[in-house]
Amino acid sequence: MMDNGLRGYVIAGRYTIHDRLEVHDSSTLYRGQDGETRAYVLLKHSGDASAAARQRFERECRRRANHPHMAHRLAWQWVDRPDPRAGGWEVFEWNGGRTLAGWLAEHNNVVEPRRAVEMLLPICRAVADLHVAEGHEGRGGDQYRLIHNYITLDDIGLRHDQQGHLQTFLRDYTTSYAESRYQITSATTWRIEQISGPGQFDDTHRRDAPTDVYALGEALYQLVTGHQPVSIVERRRDLAQVARADAVNPAVSRRLADAIEQAMALNPQQRFASPAVLGTALEEAIRLPARPATGNST
C-alpha cells in the first residue's frame, strides 16, 4: 500500500482515511475505517472539484445500486476547495481486500476457461444493471446512463457467500455518465464523429456502453490467457495486434475466443451492444460444444 497525505482525514463525519490503494485515470481508491463500527471501508475520491463535476457527482450519487454483485455504497460527500480533500468522495463496503488480479497471480496466471467465464458473468450482469439504472434527465430530455468506465481485474473483488463459495463483485461504480442519444461526452468527439462517421474515430476517451464491453473483454482475455493485452491506445496508434485467445491458450474454444474478439473490437459498433448481450454470448460459449473445424484436412 502506498502512503498518502490524506491519512487521518475524515469523510462524511465518520470514515477515516488510512491507506491509498490505487490511482485511476480520474479517481483514487483508499482503505478507510468506520469510526462507529470500526469496520473497514473502501473510499473513492474523484479529485475534479469543478462546479460541473459537482453537479455530475451529486446526480450520480442519488442513484442507488442494489445488485448482489456490487459493493453497497454507504455514504458520499462533496468537499469544496481549498480543502485538500476537495472533490467527490464515495464510501463503499469493504468486503475484504482480495481482488481477481491477486487471485489470478496466486493461480500462476492460469484459469480454466469455463471457470474464468463463470467468474466474469456476475460482473457482466452487475454492469448491465448499472447501465439500465433509473435514468436522469439530461439536456433536451435525453436519458443519461451510468457506466463503470474503469473495469480491470483489480476492480473486481472476491468474497465468500454463505455456502463458502467464492464470488466476484464490483468494488465500486458510478464513475461516469453516458448520454444515450449520441453516446459521446464532448463537443470535440461529436465534431469528429460528424466528419468520420460513427465508430470510425479514436474512441479511447468515449464513455458509453461499448466502453465497458471492451473492458470486460480485456478482463476475460487476461483470465483465459494469463496475459494483459495491449491497450486500445497502442492498437490504434501503433497498429498493435492482439493474438486470439485460442491461439494463446488452446484450451479456449473457438466460440469463446470469437466472443472475446468481438467484445474487444476496435470499432465500438462491432462490439456487443451491451454487457448483458456479452454475458449471453459467454453463457452460450461455455454451454454449447465447440464448433467443428471447417475446410479439408491435409
Buried (B, 14 or more C-beta within 10 A) or exposed (E): EEEBEBEEBEBBEBBBBBBBBBEBEEBBBBBBBBEEEEEBBBBBBBEBBEEEBBEBBEBBBEBEBEBEBBBBBBBBBBBEEEEEBBBBBBBBBBBEBBBBBBBBEEEEEEBBBBEBBBBBBBBBBBBBBBBEBEEBEBEEEBEBBBBBBBBBBBBBBBBEEEEEEEBBBBBBBBBBBBBBEEBBBEEEBEEBBEEEEBBBBBBEEBBBBBBBBBBBBBBBBBBBBBBBBBBBEEBBEEEEEBBBBBEBBEBBBBBBBBBBBBBBBBEBEEBBEBBBBBBBBBBEBBEEEEEEEEEEEE
